[in-house]
Amino acid sequence: MADEIFFSGSKQYEPSTSSDTLQGLSLTGSVLVAADNQKHQQLIISYVNQIGINAVVADHGLDAVHKALAGKYELLILDMQCQ
């Protein structure tokens, strides 16, 4: 994972093993989180909100499809086993 580099505009971010990995990172945009487990939803939302990204939640697969088609998202985070 140390090989991975994330880009945002003209800034470059390398993953860190320290607890402050997200400190100083600020992005904009929206992601659609499709997960039927509320704990997973809350965990993902807390991470993306920390860096300034708006998270929209879909509680099940069909809801995710409708929201994905109706909205504009930079990223879709999908639970592979979402019902």
VENPE-V646872 format. One record per pair of residues at least 6 apart in sequence whose ideal C-beta (glycine too) atoms are under 8 Angstrom apart, sorted by the first residue. I is the first residue (numbers start at 1). J is the second residue. D is the distance in Angstrom with one decimal. If there is no record, write none. Layout:
i = <I | I>
j = <J | J>
d = <D | D>
This chain:
i = <1 | 2 | 2 | 4 | 4 | 5 | 5 | 5 | 6 | 6 | 6 | 6 | 7 | 8 | 8 | 13 | 15 | 22 | 22 | 22 | 25 | 25 | 26 | 26 | 27 | 27 | 27 | 28 | 28 | 29 | 29 | 29 | 29 | 29 | 30 | 30 | 30 | 30 | 30 | 30 | 30 | 30 | 31 | 31 | 31 | 31 | 31 | 31 | 31 | 31 | 31 | 31 | 32 | 32 | 32 | 32 | 32 | 32 | 32 | 32 | 32 | 32 | 32 | 32 | 33 | 33 | 33 | 33 | 33 | 33 | 33 | 33 | 33 | 34 | 34 | 34 | 34 | 34 | 34 | 34 | 34 | 34 | 34 | 34 | 35 | 35 | 35 | 35 | 35 | 35 | 35 | 35 | 35 | 36 | 36 | 36 | 36 | 36 | 37 | 40 | 41 | 44 | 44 | 45 | 45 | 48 | 48 | 49 | 53 | 56 | 56 | 56 | 58 | 58 | 58 | 58 | 60 | 60 | 61 | 61 | 64 | 64 | 64 | 68>
j = <15 | 14 | 15 | 14 | 15 | 12 | 13 | 14 | 12 | 13 | 14 | 15 | 13 | 25 | 27 | 25 | 21 | 47 | 50 | 51 | 50 | 51 | 51 | 52 | 51 | 52 | 53 | 52 | 53 | 53 | 54 | 73 | 74 | 75 | 53 | 54 | 55 | 56 | 71 | 72 | 73 | 74 | 48 | 53 | 54 | 55 | 56 | 73 | 74 | 75 | 76 | 77 | 55 | 56 | 57 | 58 | 64 | 67 | 68 | 71 | 73 | 75 | 76 | 77 | 41 | 44 | 45 | 48 | 55 | 56 | 57 | 58 | 77 | 57 | 58 | 60 | 61 | 63 | 64 | 76 | 77 | 78 | 79 | 82 | 41 | 44 | 57 | 58 | 59 | 77 | 78 | 79 | 82 | 59 | 60 | 79 | 82 | 83 | 79 | 79 | 57 | 55 | 77 | 55 | 57 | 54 | 55 | 55 | 74 | 67 | 71 | 73 | 64 | 66 | 67 | 68 | 82 | 83 | 82 | 83 | 76 | 78 | 82 | 76>
d = <5.6 | 7.5 | 6.8 | 7.6 | 5.7 | 5.9 | 7.1 | 5.5 | 7.4 | 4.5 | 7.6 | 7.4 | 7.5 | 7.7 | 5.4 | 6.1 | 6.6 | 7.1 | 4.9 | 5.5 | 8.0 | 4.7 | 6.2 | 4.9 | 5.1 | 5.3 | 5.5 | 5.9 | 7.1 | 5.6 | 7.1 | 7.8 | 4.0 | 7.5 | 6.9 | 4.5 | 7.4 | 6.2 | 7.1 | 7.1 | 5.1 | 6.3 | 5.7 | 5.7 | 7.4 | 5.4 | 7.3 | 5.8 | 6.5 | 4.3 | 7.0 | 5.8 | 7.9 | 5.2 | 8.0 | 6.2 | 6.5 | 5.7 | 5.8 | 6.8 | 4.6 | 7.6 | 4.9 | 7.1 | 6.0 | 5.0 | 6.5 | 7.7 | 5.3 | 7.0 | 5.1 | 7.0 | 4.9 | 7.9 | 4.3 | 7.8 | 6.7 | 7.5 | 3.5 | 6.9 | 7.0 | 4.7 | 6.0 | 5.4 | 5.0 | 6.9 | 7.5 | 7.9 | 8.0 | 7.6 | 7.8 | 4.0 | 6.0 | 6.0 | 5.5 | 6.5 | 5.0 | 5.3 | 7.0 | 6.5 | 5.3 | 6.9 | 5.8 | 4.5 | 7.0 | 7.9 | 4.9 | 6.4 | 8.0 | 6.3 | 6.7 | 7.3 | 3.7 | 7.9 | 5.1 | 7.9 | 6.3 | 5.4 | 5.1 | 6.4 | 7.6 | 6.7 | 7.0 | 6.1>
